[in-house]
């Protein structure tokens, strides 16, 4: 049994299937990753839930842009969460901020409570907060089960030390998952520096021609390419292998630190 969890961020049925075939523990389903992801269509959600056996978490985000929402948008998010629960998803990813960047505890808590018994992850809206230690305590107040974060930085490697600090602050009160800019090239160092046992990513890679970034499974418009899906499956398998190896290397040091604390 693994002592870690790898979640792939997916925006199509093809990529979700490839993630499961590659050994991912679960997926976060969304649409339009080009703007950071929004809630997927009900049709896609149902198709993915029918096709997969691993848990599916669904992003609840009605639009791109900031994470400060109107009353109408909040009502839509509640309805999207209800549709997700009725469809049979295992969890949701949610998050709301005040205009000054502080975590909006009350309405975020309402989203968590309305989603129950699904699991709830507070997503990377957290990384826009002005003071992360304070924001972590606010996320815990929402009742969320997990926090997805890049440590307040542009990517998980830059924020790895901060992620480790947040993980230690949270302790057993909240799971901390590292995500945002995760690649096969930086995964090992992210795990080494942060000590996380939960990782999230879409595993985008740089094309050989150097022109921008692409997803491991193709052009992001449906991932229809069998070759692209096969590559994503291989990349997921590779990522999990790297994750397992680094966790195994880190375990003796972790046990020594825990023993020292106990003494």
C-alpha positions, 0 to 999 in steps of 0.5 A: 500500500502506498504512503503517498497520493498522486492526483492528475489534473484532467480536462478530458475523458481521454486524459482521465483514462490515461491517468488511471491506466498510468496508476494515478490515485485520483484525478481532479476534473476541470475544464479550460486549464488555459485560464487555470481551470473552471467547473467541467460540464455535467456531461463530461463529469458523468462520462468520466465517473462512468469510465473510471474506478479511481476517485474523481474530484471536481473543480468548483469554479464558475469562471476564470480570474480572481476568487472573489465571487458575487452572490449570484456566482456563489449560488451557482457554485452551490448548485455545481457542488450539488450536481457533483455530489449527485453525479457520484464524485468523491470530492470537490476543489473549492476556494473563495477570497475576500477582495483583499486576498484573505480567505473567505471562511464563511462562504467557503465553509458553506461550500464544504458543508453543502458538498458533504459527504464528499471530500473538499480541497481548498484550491490554489486561491490560497496562494493569492493570500497575503499572509500564508500562515494566517490563511492556513488557519482560515482554511482549517476553519472552513472544514476543508480536508486538504489544501492544494498549494504552490507555497504562495509562489509561481510554481511548486519548486520555488515554493517547496520550502514554504509548502514544507512549513505549511505542512508542519504548521497544519500537522494532523489538522489538514492534508497539504498537497503540493501542486502548480507547475509540477513536472517530471524534472522537478518532482523529486526535488519538490518532494525532497524539500517539502516532505509532502506525501500528496502531489497534484499536477497536469504534467505539462512538458516543454515541446521539443521545438521550445514553443510554449508548454503543452500537456503530456497528452496533446493539445488540450482540446480533447486529447483525441490523439492515441499517441498523446494519451499513451505518452501521458500514461507513461508520464504518470507512471514515471511520476509515480515511480519518482515519487515512490523513490523519493519517499523511500529515500526520505523515510529514514530521515523522517523517522529519525526526526520523529524519534528525536521529537518523541525523546 
